Amino acid sequence: MASSYVIALGSNRRGRHGGPGDEIRAAAAAIGGVVAMSRLIETPPLGPAARRFVNAAALIESDEPPRDLLERLKAIEAKFGRRPGQRWRDRVIDLDIVLWSGGAWADDRLTIPHPAFRGRAFVLEPLAALVPDWRDPLTGLTIRQLAARLTRRARLA
């Protein structure tokens, strides 16, 4: 039985497919099972990354359990030239499982929902356009509500 997943995609380096937007589109094709995809957005870098990022979100369907999907996403990242251990650095592709139709999941390598997604505009903006009514299984809030809270907080700061 197929599950739905929301995958966050990000890139800020050219790769063999072209610029960051091209890398995201190629990664979505490599993932397969894409039901819908958000538009691409450009965002400032976090941490020591030097270049602006292009981000998007994809709603996919897959028969894989979460851990198997994670392994496949890591293999796709490796094929695209991503090296492990380079957190917060420039990268050709970054693929993260953010949400799963099965609710929450946690083991030693994977936590769903993604632990940091609620505080990241570069994740919530594409998610709000793609799956605004999907509920965070931990807070019960919709993606639209989480995005509005983050936007409101940013305006108050």
N, C-alpha and C positions, 0 to 999 in steps of 0.2 A: 504494500500500500504506500502510495507516494505521500511524502511530507512536503510542506512548504517551508522554505528558508528565505531569510533576507540576508543578502551578502553585501557588505560594504566594500567598495573597490576604490583604491587610491593609487596615484602615480605622480611622480614629479621628475622623472628622468626619461630621456629617449631610450628606446630599446629597439629590437629588431623589427618591430611593427610600426615604428615611427615615434611621434611625440606622445606625451602622457595620455591624451584623449584616445589616440589610436591604440595604445597599450591597454587601456580600460576596455575598449570595444573588443579587442582581440581576446582579452581574458574572459569576458562574458561569453564569447563564442566558445572558448575552450571549456568553460564550466558546463555549458549546455543546460537544457531544461529551463531556459529563461522564459518566464511568463510575461514579465514586464520589467522595464528598466527606467530609472529616473533620468532626467537630463543631467548632463555633466556640469559641475560647478567648479569654479576656481577658488581656492582658499589659501590663506597665508600658511606658511610652515609652522609646525610645532617643534619645540626643542631645537637641536643643532642643525636641522635640515636647512639648506640654503635656498632652495628653489620653491616657488609656489606649487601647490598641489592641484591636481584635478581629481575630483571625487564624484562618486555616483553610488547608487544602490540598485541591486537587482533582486527581484523576486523570482525564485527558482522552485521547481518541483524536482524531487529526487527520491528514489527508493532507498537511498543510503541512510544508515543511522548517523547521528551527528559525528561520532569519532571517525567513521570512514570518510565522510565528506571532508572533514578537517584534513585528513591525510591526503586526499585528492587535491584540495586547495593548496596545500604546502608543496605538492609535486608540481602543480601549475606554476606557482611562484618560482620554484627552482628552475623550471624550463625557461621562464622569462628572464632569468638572471639574478633573482633575489638570493642573497646569501644569508644564512641564519646568523643570529647574534648581532644584527645591525639595527637595533631598535632606535627609532626616532631619527633615522638618517635618510638621506636621499635614496629613493628606490624606484625601480622600474615598475613594480606592482606590489600592492598589498591587498590581500583578500582576507576579510574577517567575517565569520558567521556572527550576525548580530541577533537575529531572532529565529525561532523554530516553532512550527505549528504545534509541536508536542509540548510546548511550555518551557520549563526550565530544565537545564542539564548541567551537571558538573562532574568532572573527573580530574585527574592530575594534569591534563593538558588542555582542557577546554571547559569554558564556562559560558552558558547561554542562559539569559541574554548576556551579551558582551558587557563585562563589568563597567566599562567607562562610557558606554554610548549615550547615557542620559545627560552627560555634561559636554558633549561634543557637537557643536553646531554643524561641522562639516559632515557628520553622520546624520543628525536629526533633520537637517534641511532636505536632503534627498529622500529620506524615509518618509517625511511628512507629505511629500509630493507623491510618493509611490504607494504607501500603505497607511494613510492618516488614521484609520480607525482600528488598526491592529493594537491590541492591548499588551502592555508590558506585563508579563506574568508575575512579576514581583511586586509592582506598585499598583497594578490595576488601571493605570492611566493609559490613555491612548497616545499614540505617537504625536498626534496633533497637540494634545495637552502638554506633553513633555517639551515639544518644540516651543510652544507658547511660553511656558515657564522659563525656559532658557533665554528666549528673546527678551522677556520682561526683566529678568535678572540683569541681562547685559545693558539694557536701557537705564536701569537704576544705578549701575556702577559708575 
